[in-house]
C-alpha cells in the first residue's frame, strides 16, 4: 500500500495508477509486488504545472 498526503487536486501517477487527491488531501493505492526487488515510481503534478518524481526500490520477501 502506498499512502500519504498531498495538496488537494494534486495528480499522482504511482506505477501508472492515476489518482487525483481529494478534499481530505489523502491518497492510497495498493501496488502489487513480485518477490524480490520492485521499482515503485511516483510522479506528482500540481495545478500550476510543477512536478516531482521519486523512485523507490522495495524488496518483497514472503514470510515462510
PDB file of N, CA, C, O and CB in Angstrom:
ATOM      1  N   UNK A   1       0.853  -1.168   0.000  1.00  0.00           N
ATOM      2  CA  UNK A   1       0.000   0.000   0.000  1.00  0.00           C
ATOM      3  C   UNK A   1       0.899   1.231   0.000  1.00  0.00           C
ATOM      4  O   UNK A   1       1.783   1.364   0.846  1.00  0.00           O
ATOM      5  CB  UNK A   1      -0.970  -0.002   1.224  1.00  0.00           C
ATOM      6  N   UNK A   2       0.670   2.118  -0.943  1.00  0.00           N
ATOM      7  CA  UNK A   2       1.341   3.419  -0.960  1.00  0.00           C
ATOM      8  C   UNK A   2       0.281   4.436  -0.552  1.00  0.00           C
ATOM      9  O   UNK A   2      -0.755   4.558  -1.206  1.00  0.00           O
ATOM     10  CB  UNK A   2       1.975   3.758  -2.390  1.00  0.00           C
ATOM     11  N   UNK A   3       0.541   5.162   0.526  1.00  0.00           N
ATOM     12  CA  UNK A   3      -0.428   6.130   1.001  1.00  0.00           C
ATOM     13  C   UNK A   3       0.288   7.345   1.556  1.00  0.00           C
ATOM     14  O   UNK A   3       1.453   7.273   1.947  1.00  0.00           O
ATOM     15  CB  UNK A   3      -1.342   5.511   2.060  1.00  0.00           C
ATOM     16  N   UNK A   4      -0.415   8.449   1.586  1.00  0.00           N
ATOM     17  CA  UNK A   4       0.174   9.666   2.113  1.00  0.00           C
ATOM     18  C   UNK A   4      -0.759  10.844   1.974  1.00  0.00           C
ATOM     19  O   UNK A   4      -1.966  10.685   1.790  1.00  0.00           O
ATOM     20  CB  UNK A   4       1.473   9.959   1.421  1.00  0.00           C
ATOM     21  N   UNK A   5      -0.186  12.031   2.064  1.00  0.00           N
ATOM     22  CA  UNK A   5      -0.939  13.265   1.951  1.00  0.00           C
ATOM     23  C   UNK A   5      -0.301  14.154   0.900  1.00  0.00           C
ATOM     24  O   UNK A   5       0.917  14.146   0.720  1.00  0.00           O
ATOM     25  CB  UNK A   5      -1.016  13.988   3.305  1.00  0.00           C
ATOM     26  N   UNK A   6      -1.123  14.912   0.218  1.00  0.00           N
ATOM     27  CA  UNK A   6      -0.672  15.871  -0.782  1.00  0.00           C
ATOM     28  C   UNK A   6      -1.760  16.933  -0.900  1.00  0.00           C
ATOM     29  O   UNK A   6      -2.908  16.684  -0.530  1.00  0.00           O
ATOM     30  CB  UNK A   6      -0.381  15.177  -2.172  1.00  0.00           C
ATOM     31  N   UNK A   7      -1.418  18.102  -1.407  1.00  0.00           N
ATOM     32  CA  UNK A   7      -2.441  19.144  -1.570  1.00  0.00           C
ATOM     33  C   UNK A   7      -3.588  18.677  -2.475  1.00  0.00           C
ATOM     34  O   UNK A   7      -3.395  17.881  -3.395  1.00  0.00           O
ATOM     35  CB  UNK A   7      -1.807  20.419  -2.148  1.00  0.00           C
ATOM     36  N   UNK A   8      -4.762  19.187  -2.191  1.00  0.00           N
ATOM     37  CA  UNK A   8      -5.955  18.876  -2.989  1.00  0.00           C
ATOM     38  C   UNK A   8      -5.685  19.169  -4.460  1.00  0.00           C
ATOM     39  O   UNK A   8      -5.018  20.150  -4.789  1.00  0.00           O
ATOM     40  CB  UNK A   8      -7.181  19.688  -2.493  1.00  0.00           C
ATOM     41  N   UNK A   9      -6.197  18.327  -5.337  1.00  0.00           N
ATOM     42  CA  UNK A   9      -6.098  18.403  -6.797  1.00  0.00           C
ATOM     43  C   UNK A   9      -4.723  18.031  -7.343  1.00  0.00           C
ATOM     44  O   UNK A   9      -4.482  18.163  -8.543  1.00  0.00           O
ATOM     45  CB  UNK A   9      -6.445  19.785  -7.249  1.00  0.00           C
ATOM     46  N   UNK A  10      -3.812  17.565  -6.476  1.00  0.00           N
ATOM     47  CA  UNK A  10      -2.547  17.024  -6.977  1.00  0.00           C
ATOM     48  C   UNK A  10      -2.862  15.762  -7.769  1.00  0.00           C
ATOM     49  O   UNK A  10      -3.660  14.932  -7.333  1.00  0.00           O
ATOM     50  CB  UNK A  10      -1.539  16.723  -5.804  1.00  0.00           C
ATOM     51  N   UNK A  11      -2.232  15.618  -8.937  1.00  0.00           N
ATOM     52  CA  UNK A  11      -2.392  14.414  -9.747  1.00  0.00           C
ATOM     53  C   UNK A  11      -1.167  13.540  -9.511  1.00  0.00           C
ATOM     54  O   UNK A  11      -0.029  13.981  -9.675  1.00  0.00           O
ATOM     55  CB  UNK A  11      -2.568  14.759 -11.276  1.00  0.00           C
ATOM     56  N   UNK A  12      -1.419  12.302  -9.125  1.00  0.00           N
ATOM     57  CA  UNK A  12      -0.347  11.351  -8.842  1.00  0.00           C
ATOM     58  C   UNK A  12      -0.401  10.197  -9.827  1.00  0.00           C
ATOM     59  O   UNK A  12      -1.475   9.693 -10.155  1.00  0.00           O
ATOM     60  CB  UNK A  12      -0.446  10.829  -7.398  1.00  0.00           C
ATOM     61  N   UNK A  13       0.754   9.791 -10.288  1.00  0.00           N
ATOM     62  CA  UNK A  13       0.898   8.558 -11.050  1.00  0.00           C
ATOM     63  C   UNK A  13       1.821   7.670 -10.238  1.00  0.00           C
ATOM     64  O   UNK A  13       2.993   7.993 -10.041  1.00  0.00           O
ATOM     65  CB  UNK A  13       1.458   8.816 -12.512  1.00  0.00           C
ATOM     66  N   UNK A  14       1.288   6.545  -9.765  1.00  0.00           N
ATOM     67  CA  UNK A  14       2.066   5.605  -8.967  1.00  0.00           C
ATOM     68  C   UNK A  14       2.069   4.284  -9.719  1.00  0.00           C
ATOM     69  O   UNK A  14       1.070   3.565  -9.745  1.00  0.00           O
ATOM     70  CB  UNK A  14       1.481   5.444  -7.510  1.00  0.00           C
ATOM     71  N   UNK A  15       3.207   3.976 -10.329  1.00  0.00           N
ATOM     72  CA  UNK A  15       3.317   2.790 -11.202  1.00  0.00           C
ATOM     73  C   UNK A  15       2.157   2.741 -12.200  1.00  0.00           C
ATOM     74  O   UNK A  15       1.525   1.699 -12.377  1.00  0.00           O
ATOM     75  CB  UNK A  15       3.342   1.491 -10.353  1.00  0.00           C
ATOM     76  N   UNK A  16       1.889   3.859 -12.841  1.00  0.00           N
ATOM     77  CA  UNK A  16       0.866   4.015 -13.885  1.00  0.00           C
ATOM     78  C   UNK A  16      -0.570   3.982 -13.375  1.00  0.00           C
ATOM     79  O   UNK A  16      -1.498   3.963 -14.183  1.00  0.00           O
ATOM     80  CB  UNK A  16       1.035   2.945 -14.904  1.00  0.00           C
ATOM     81  N   UNK A  17      -0.783   3.974 -12.052  1.00  0.00           N
ATOM     82  CA  UNK A  17      -2.118   4.163 -11.477  1.00  0.00           C
ATOM     83  C   UNK A  17      -2.290   5.669 -11.278  1.00  0.00           C
ATOM     84  O   UNK A  17      -1.502   6.291 -10.565  1.00  0.00           O
ATOM     85  CB  UNK A  17      -2.300   3.358 -10.105  1.00  0.00           C
ATOM     86  N   UNK A  18      -3.309   6.257 -11.899  1.00  0.00           N
ATOM     87  CA  UNK A  18      -3.528   7.697 -11.825  1.00  0.00           C
ATOM     88  C   UNK A  18      -4.531   8.000 -10.713  1.00  0.00           C
ATOM     89  O   UNK A  18      -5.606   7.402 -10.649  1.00  0.00           O
ATOM     90  CB  UNK A  18      -4.029   8.252 -13.188  1.00  0.00           C
ATOM     91  N   UNK A  19      -4.158   8.948  -9.829  1.00  0.00           N
ATOM     92  CA  UNK A  19      -5.020   9.372  -8.730  1.00  0.00           C
ATOM     93  C   UNK A  19      -5.089  10.888  -8.723  1.00  0.00           C
ATOM     94  O   UNK A  19      -4.124  11.559  -9.090  1.00  0.00           O
ATOM     95  CB  UNK A  19      -4.502   8.833  -7.364  1.00  0.00           C
ATOM     96  N   UNK A  20      -6.223  11.429  -8.308  1.00  0.00           N
ATOM     97  CA  UNK A  20      -6.359  12.858  -8.058  1.00  0.00           C
ATOM     98  C   UNK A  20      -6.697  13.012  -6.583  1.00  0.00           C
ATOM     99  O   UNK A  20      -7.669  12.429  -6.103  1.00  0.00           O
ATOM    100  CB  UNK A  20      -7.459  13.520  -8.984  1.00  0.00           C
ATOM    101  N   UNK A  21      -5.902  13.789  -5.867  1.00  0.00           N
ATOM    102  CA  UNK A  21      -6.088  13.949  -4.428  1.00  0.00           C
ATOM    103  C   UNK A  21      -7.331  14.793  -4.165  1.00  0.00           C
ATOM    104  O   UNK A  21      -7.515  15.853  -4.762  1.00  0.00           O
ATOM    105  CB  UNK A  21      -4.839  14.597  -3.778  1.00  0.00           C
ATOM    106  N   UNK A  22      -8.171  14.310  -3.272  1.00  0.00           N
ATOM    107  CA  UNK A  22      -9.432  14.977  -2.955  1.00  0.00           C
ATOM    108  C   UNK A  22      -9.296  16.001  -1.833  1.00  0.00           C
ATOM    109  O   UNK A  22      -8.196  16.363  -1.417  1.00  0.00           O
ATOM    110  CB  UNK A  22     -10.468  13.954  -2.577  1.00  0.00           C
ATOM    111  N   UNK A  23     -10.457  16.454  -1.360  1.00  0.00           N
ATOM    112  CA  UNK A  23     -10.516  17.484  -0.315  1.00  0.00           C
ATOM    113  C   UNK A  23      -9.796  17.094   0.960  1.00  0.00           C
ATOM    114  O   UNK A  23      -9.236  17.949   1.646  1.00  0.00           O
ATOM    115  CB  UNK A  23     -11.941  17.797   0.008  1.00  0.00           C
ATOM    116  N   UNK A  24      -9.806  15.793   1.286  1.00  0.00           N
ATOM    117  CA  UNK A  24      -9.171  15.344   2.536  1.00  0.00           C
ATOM    118  C   UNK A  24      -7.644  15.315   2.445  1.00  0.00           C
ATOM    119  O   UNK A  24      -6.970  15.072   3.446  1.00  0.00           O
ATOM    120  CB  UNK A  24      -9.680  13.959   2.905  1.00  0.00           C
ATOM    121  N   UNK A  25      -7.099  15.558   1.265  1.00  0.00           N
ATOM    122  CA  UNK A  25      -5.660  15.612   0.992  1.00  0.00           C
ATOM    123  C   UNK A  25      -4.958  14.291   1.297  1.00  0.00           C
ATOM    124  O   UNK A  25      -3.769  14.284   1.614  1.00  0.00           O
ATOM    125  CB  UNK A  25      -5.022  16.723   1.802  1.00  0.00           C
ATOM    126  N   UNK A  26      -5.677  13.178   1.203  1.00  0.00           N
ATOM    127  CA  UNK A  26      -5.151  11.848   1.490  1.00  0.00           C
ATOM    128  C   UNK A  26      -5.222  11.006   0.229  1.00  0.00           C
ATOM    129  O   UNK A  26      -6.179  11.113  -0.537  1.00  0.00           O
ATOM    130  CB  UNK A  26      -5.931  11.172   2.647  1.00  0.00           C
ATOM    131  N   UNK A  27      -4.214  10.168   0.008  1.00  0.00           N
ATOM    132  CA  UNK A  27      -4.267   9.226  -1.099  1.00  0.00           C
ATOM    133  C   UNK A  27      -3.770   7.863  -0.653  1.00  0.00           C
ATOM    134  O   UNK A  27      -2.969   7.756   0.276  1.00  0.00           O
ATOM    135  CB  UNK A  27      -3.442   9.735  -2.285  1.00  0.00           C
ATOM    136  N   UNK A  28      -4.246   6.836  -1.313  1.00  0.00           N
ATOM    137  CA  UNK A  28      -3.806   5.471  -1.046  1.00  0.00           C
ATOM    138  C   UNK A  28      -4.059   4.629  -2.284  1.00  0.00           C
ATOM    139  O   UNK A  28      -5.102   4.744  -2.928  1.00  0.00           O
ATOM    140  CB  UNK A  28      -4.536   4.874   0.193  1.00  0.00           C
ATOM    141  N   UNK A  29      -3.096   3.785  -2.606  1.00  0.00           N
ATOM    142  CA  UNK A  29      -3.253   2.850  -3.724  1.00  0.00           C
ATOM    143  C   UNK A  29      -2.473   1.581  -3.388  1.00  0.00           C
ATOM    144  O   UNK A  29      -1.364   1.635  -2.855  1.00  0.00           O
ATOM    145  CB  UNK A  29      -2.753   3.482  -5.081  1.00  0.00           C
ATOM    146  N   UNK A  30      -3.073   0.451  -3.709  1.00  0.00           N
ATOM    147  CA  UNK A  30      -2.433  -0.832  -3.485  1.00  0.00           C
ATOM    148  C   UNK A  30      -1.603  -1.178  -4.718  1.00  0.00           C
ATOM    149  O   UNK A  30      -2.110  -1.184  -5.840  1.00  0.00           O
ATOM    150  CB  UNK A  30      -3.484  -1.942  -3.181  1.00  0.00           C
ATOM    151  N   UNK A  31      -0.325  -1.465  -4.494  1.00  0.00           N
ATOM    152  CA  UNK A  31       0.584  -1.805  -5.581  1.00  0.00           C
ATOM    153  C   UNK A  31       0.997  -3.268  -5.416  1.00  0.00           C
ATOM    154  O   UNK A  31       1.567  -3.638  -4.389  1.00  0.00           O
ATOM    155  CB  UNK A  31       1.836  -0.859  -5.595  1.00  0.00           C
ATOM    156  N   UNK A  32       0.715  -4.097  -6.417  1.00  0.00           N
ATOM    157  CA  UNK A  32       1.151  -5.497  -6.297  1.00  0.00           C
ATOM    158  C   UNK A  32       2.674  -5.583  -6.382  1.00  0.00           C
ATOM    159  O   UNK A  32       3.304  -4.876  -7.169  1.00  0.00           O
ATOM    160  CB  UNK A  32       0.499  -6.374  -7.404  1.00  0.00           C
ATOM    161  N   UNK A  33       3.254  -6.456  -5.565  1.00  0.00           N
ATOM    162  CA  UNK A  33       4.706  -6.644  -5.563  1.00  0.00           C
ATOM    163  C   UNK A  33       5.045  -8.072  -5.947  1.00  0.00           C
ATOM    164  O   UNK A  33       4.356  -9.017  -5.560  1.00  0.00           O
ATOM    165  CB  UNK A  33       5.303  -6.305  -4.183  1.00  0.00           C
ATOM    166  N   UNK A  34       6.114  -8.215  -6.714  1.00  0.00           N
ATOM    167  CA  UNK A  34       6.667  -9.525  -7.013  1.00  0.00           C
ATOM    168  C   UNK A  34       7.719  -9.842  -5.956  1.00  0.00           C
ATOM    169  O   UNK A  34       8.262  -8.936  -5.324  1.00  0.00           O
ATOM    170  CB  UNK A  34       7.274  -9.575  -8.455  1.00  0.00           C
ATOM    171  N   UNK A  35       8.004 -11.117  -5.767  1.00  0.00           N
ATOM    172  CA  UNK A  35       9.050 -11.485  -4.829  1.00  0.00           C
ATOM    173  C   UNK A  35      10.378 -10.897  -5.305  1.00  0.00           C
ATOM    174  O   UNK A  35      10.703 -10.955  -6.491  1.00  0.00           O
ATOM    175  CB  UNK A  35       9.146 -13.028  -4.682  1.00  0.00           C
ATOM    176  N   UNK A  36      11.139 -10.332  -4.370  1.00  0.00           N
ATOM    177  CA  UNK A  36      12.413  -9.707  -4.707  1.00  0.00           C
ATOM    178  C   UNK A  36      12.263  -8.206  -4.865  1.00  0.00           C
ATOM    179  O   UNK A  36      11.307  -7.618  -4.359  1.00  0.00           O
ATOM    180  CB  UNK A  36      12.980 -10.311  -5.983  1.00  0.00           C
ATOM    181  N   UNK A  37      13.209  -7.576  -5.569  1.00  0.00           N
ATOM    182  CA  UNK A  37      13.168  -6.114  -5.715  1.00  0.00           C
ATOM    183  C   UNK A  37      12.056  -5.653  -6.654  1.00  0.00           C
ATOM    184  O   UNK A  37      11.790  -6.288  -7.675  1.00  0.00           O
ATOM    185  CB  UNK A  37      14.508  -5.605  -6.225  1.00  0.00           C
ATOM    186  N   UNK A  38      11.409  -4.540  -6.301  1.00  0.00           N
ATOM    187  CA  UNK A  38      10.345  -3.929  -7.098  1.00  0.00           C
ATOM    188  C   UNK A  38      10.593  -2.430  -7.159  1.00  0.00           C
ATOM    189  O   UNK A  38      10.909  -1.807  -6.146  1.00  0.00           O
ATOM    190  CB  UNK A  38       8.933  -4.239  -6.500  1.00  0.00           C
ATOM    191  N   UNK A  39      10.450  -1.855  -8.339  1.00  0.00           N
ATOM    192  CA  UNK A  39      10.593  -0.417  -8.502  1.00  0.00           C
ATOM    193  C   UNK A  39       9.213   0.232  -8.395  1.00  0.00           C
ATOM    194  O   UNK A  39       8.284  -0.151  -9.106  1.00  0.00           O
ATOM    195  CB  UNK A  39      11.269  -0.074  -9.864  1.00  0.00           C
ATOM    196  N   UNK A  40       9.084   1.215  -7.505  1.00  0.00           N
ATOM    197  CA  UNK A  40       7.853   1.988  -7.376  1.00  0.00           C
ATOM    198  C   UNK A  40       8.169   3.404  -7.847  1.00  0.00           C
ATOM    199  O   UNK A  40       9.011   4.089  -7.266  1.00  0.00           O
ATOM    200  CB  UNK A  40       7.302   1.975  -5.888  1.00  0.00           C
ATOM    201  N   UNK A  41       7.481   3.838  -8.911  1.00  0.00           N
ATOM    202  CA  UNK A  41       7.699   5.162  -9.488  1.00  0.00           C
ATOM    203  C   UNK A  41       6.516   6.061  -9.154  1.00  0.00           C
ATOM    204  O   UNK A  41       5.363   5.703  -9.392  1.00  0.00           O
ATOM    205  CB  UNK A  41       7.902   5.073 -11.023  1.00  0.00           C
ATOM    206  N   UNK A  42       6.816   7.232  -8.598  1.00  0.00           N
ATOM    207  CA  UNK A  42       5.780   8.176  -8.200  1.00  0.00           C
ATOM    208  C   UNK A  42       6.040   9.512  -8.895  1.00  0.00           C
ATOM    209  O   UNK A  42       7.121  10.088  -8.773  1.00  0.00           O
ATOM    210  CB  UNK A  42       5.744   8.348  -6.649  1.00  0.00           C
ATOM    211  N   UNK A  43       5.040   9.995  -9.622  1.00  0.00           N
ATOM    212  CA  UNK A  43       5.102  11.306 -10.260  1.00  0.00           C
ATOM    213  C   UNK A  43       3.928  12.124  -9.745  1.00  0.00           C
ATOM    214  O   UNK A  43       2.777  11.703  -9.859  1.00  0.00           O
ATOM    215  CB  UNK A  43       5.076  11.190 -11.827  1.00  0.00           C
ATOM    216  N   UNK A  44       4.214  13.286  -9.182  1.00  0.00           N
ATOM    217  CA  UNK A  44       3.170  14.177  -8.656  1.00  0.00           C
ATOM    218  C   UNK A  44       3.194  15.473  -9.444  1.00  0.00           C
ATOM    219  O   UNK A  44       4.263  16.027  -9.696  1.00  0.00           O
ATOM    220  CB  UNK A  44       3.373  14.456  -7.130  1.00  0.00           C
ATOM    221  N   UNK A  45       2.009  15.967  -9.842  1.00  0.00           N
ATOM    222  CA  UNK A  45       1.878  17.225 -10.573  1.00  0.00           C
ATOM    223  C   UNK A  45       0.807  18.065  -9.905  1.00  0.00           C
ATOM    224  O   UNK A  45      -0.256  17.561  -9.543  1.00  0.00           O
ATOM    225  CB  UNK A  45       1.535  16.979 -12.070  1.00  0.00           C
ATOM    226  N   UNK A  46       1.098  19.370  -9.742  1.00  0.00           N
ATOM    227  CA  UNK A  46       0.072  20.240  -9.167  1.00  0.00           C
ATOM    228  C   UNK A  46      -0.600  21.051 -10.266  1.00  0.00           C
ATOM    229  O   UNK A  46      -0.236  20.945 -11.437  1.00  0.00           O
ATOM    230  CB  UNK A  46       0.682  21.178  -8.103  1.00  0.00           C
ATOM    231  N   UNK A  47      -1.583  21.861  -9.885  1.00  0.00           N
ATOM    232  CA  UNK A  47      -2.359  22.628 -10.861  1.00  0.00           C
ATOM    233  C   UNK A  47      -1.539  23.735 -11.520  1.00  0.00           C
ATOM    234  O   UNK A  47      -1.954  24.290 -12.537  1.00  0.00           O
ATOM    235  CB  UNK A  47      -3.578  23.230 -10.192  1.00  0.00           C
ATOM    236  N   UNK A  48      -0.377  24.060 -10.948  1.00  0.00           N
ATOM    237  CA  UNK A  48       0.494  25.087 -11.528  1.00  0.00           C
ATOM    238  C   UNK A  48       1.519  24.496 -12.491  1.00  0.00           C
ATOM    239  O   UNK A  48       2.354  25.223 -13.029  1.00  0.00           O
ATOM    240  CB  UNK A  48       1.211  25.848 -10.424  1.00  0.00           C
ATOM    241  N   UNK A  49       1.461  23.179 -12.712  1.00  0.00           N
ATOM    242  CA  UNK A  49       2.367  22.532 -13.647  1.00  0.00           C
ATOM    243  C   UNK A  49       3.689  22.079 -13.056  1.00  0.00           C
ATOM    244  O   UNK A  49       4.550  21.582 -13.782  1.00  0.00           O
ATOM    245  CB  UNK A  49       2.636  23.441 -14.759  1.00  0.00           C
ATOM    246  N   UNK A  50       3.867  22.241 -11.757  1.00  0.00           N
ATOM    247  CA  UNK A  50       5.092  21.773 -11.115  1.00  0.00           C
ATOM    248  C   UNK A  50       5.018  20.263 -10.941  1.00  0.00           C
ATOM    249  O   UNK A  50       3.948  19.711 -10.685  1.00  0.00           O
ATOM    250  CB  UNK A  50       5.311  22.477  -9.745  1.00  0.00           C
ATOM    251  N   UNK A  51       6.166  19.599 -11.083  1.00  0.00           N
ATOM    252  CA  UNK A  51       6.214  18.148 -10.956  1.00  0.00           C
ATOM    253  C   UNK A  51       7.317  17.716  -9.997  1.00  0.00           C
ATOM    254  O   UNK A  51       8.332  18.394  -9.840  1.00  0.00           O
ATOM    255  CB  UNK A  51       6.423  17.502 -12.323  1.00  0.00           C
ATOM    256  N   UNK A  52       7.094  16.581  -9.368  1.00  0.00           N
ATOM    257  CA  UNK A  52       8.099  15.944  -8.532  1.00  0.00           C
ATOM    258  C   UNK A  52       8.086  14.454  -8.870  1.00  0.00           C
ATOM    259  O   UNK A  52       7.025  13.864  -9.072  1.00  0.00           O
ATOM    260  CB  UNK A  52       7.825  16.196  -6.998  1.00  0.00           C
ATOM    261  N   UNK A  53       9.264  13.861  -8.929  1.00  0.00           N
ATOM    262  CA  UNK A  53       9.394  12.453  -9.303  1.00  0.00           C
ATOM    263  C   UNK A  53      10.225  11.733  -8.249  1.00  0.00           C
ATOM    264  O   UNK A  53      11.219  12.269  -7.759  1.00  0.00           O
ATOM    265  CB  UNK A  53      10.039  12.304 -10.713  1.00  0.00           C
ATOM    266  N   UNK A  54       9.813  10.516  -7.906  1.00  0.00           N
ATOM    267  CA  UNK A  54      10.526   9.729  -6.903  1.00  0.00           C
ATOM    268  C   UNK A  54      10.511   8.268  -7.325  1.00  0.00           C
ATOM    269  O   UNK A  54       9.479   7.742  -7.743  1.00  0.00           O
ATOM    270  CB  UNK A  54       9.893   9.904  -5.492  1.00  0.00           C
ATOM    271  N   UNK A  55      11.659   7.621  -7.213  1.00  0.00           N
ATOM    272  CA  UNK A  55      11.754   6.186  -7.429  1.00  0.00           C
ATOM    273  C   UNK A  55      12.109   5.532  -6.098  1.00  0.00           C
ATOM    274  O   UNK A  55      13.021   5.971  -5.397  1.00  0.00           O
ATOM    275  CB  UNK A  55      12.812   5.843  -8.530  1.00  0.00           C
ATOM    276  N   UNK A  56      11.377   4.483  -5.766  1.00  0.00           N
ATOM    277  CA  UNK A  56      11.643   3.719  -4.554  1.00  0.00           C
ATOM    278  C   UNK A  56      11.921   2.268  -4.949  1.00  0.00           C
ATOM    279  O   UNK A  56      11.217   1.709  -5.790  1.00  0.00           O
ATOM    280  CB  UNK A  56      10.443   3.811  -3.551  1.00  0.00           C
ATOM    281  N   UNK A  57      12.922   1.672  -4.360  1.00  0.00           N
ATOM    282  CA  UNK A  57      13.186   0.256  -4.570  1.00  0.00           C
ATOM    283  C   UNK A  57      12.701  -0.476  -3.317  1.00  0.00           C
ATOM    284  O   UNK A  57      13.232  -0.290  -2.222  1.00  0.00           O
ATOM    285  CB  UNK A  57      14.722  -0.019  -4.852  1.00  0.00           C
ATOM    286  N   UNK A  58      11.695  -1.297  -3.505  1.00  0.00           N
ATOM    287  CA  UNK A  58      11.078  -2.040  -2.405  1.00  0.00           C
ATOM    288  C   UNK A  58      11.349  -3.528  -2.625  1.00  0.00           C
ATOM    289  O   UNK A  58      11.078  -4.062  -3.701  1.00  0.00           O
ATOM    290  CB  UNK A  58       9.533  -1.753  -2.314  1.00  0.00           C
ATOM    291  N   UNK A  59      11.880  -4.186  -1.609  1.00  0.00           N
ATOM    292  CA  UNK A  59      12.143  -5.630  -1.710  1.00  0.00           C
ATOM    293  C   UNK A  59      11.083  -6.380  -0.922  1.00  0.00           C
ATOM    294  O   UNK A  59      10.879  -6.150   0.270  1.00  0.00           O
ATOM    295  CB  UNK A  59      13.573  -5.986  -1.187  1.00  0.00           C
ATOM    296  N   UNK A  60      10.410  -7.292  -1.634  1.00  0.00           N
ATOM    297  CA  UNK A  60       9.386  -8.126  -1.006  1.00  0.00           C
ATOM    298  C   UNK A  60       9.958  -9.508  -0.736  1.00  0.00           C
ATOM    299  O   UNK A  60      10.388 -10.207  -1.654  1.00  0.00           O
ATOM    300  CB  UNK A  60       8.122  -8.223  -1.897  1.00  0.00           C
ATOM    301  N   UNK A  61       9.957  -9.892   0.534  1.00  0.00           N
ATOM    302  CA  UNK A  61      10.398 -11.212   0.939  1.00  0.00           C
ATOM    303  C   UNK A  61       9.263 -11.857   1.713  1.00  0.00           C
ATOM    304  O   UNK A  61       8.980 -11.460   2.843  1.00  0.00           O
ATOM    305  CB  UNK A  61      11.705 -11.145   1.789  1.00  0.00           C
ATOM    306  N   UNK A  62       8.606 -12.855   1.116  1.00  0.00           N
ATOM    307  CA  UNK A  62       7.492 -13.512   1.810  1.00  0.00           C
ATOM    308  C   UNK A  62       7.960 -14.208   3.091  1.00  0.00           C
ATOM    309  O   UNK A  62       9.072 -14.732   3.160  1.00  0.00           O
ATOM    310  CB  UNK A  62       6.815 -14.529   0.880  1.00  0.00           C
ATOM    311  N   UNK A  63       7.107 -14.202   4.078  1.00  0.00           N
ATOM    312  CA  UNK A  63       7.384 -14.876   5.342  1.00  0.00           C
ATOM    313  C   UNK A  63       7.146 -16.364   5.126  1.00  0.00           C
ATOM    314  O   UNK A  63       6.121 -16.771   4.579  1.00  0.00           O
ATOM    315  CB  UNK A  63       6.489 -14.314   6.511  1.00  0.00           C
ATOM    316  N   UNK A  64       8.104 -17.162   5.561  1.00  0.00           N
ATOM    317  CA  UNK A  64       7.950 -18.620   5.350  1.00  0.00           C
ATOM    318  C   UNK A  64       7.837 -19.338   6.657  1.00  0.00           C
ATOM    319  O   UNK A  64       7.703 -20.561   6.679  1.00  0.00           O
ATOM    320  CB  UNK A  64       9.122 -19.190   4.557  1.00  0.00           C
TER     321      UNK A  64
END
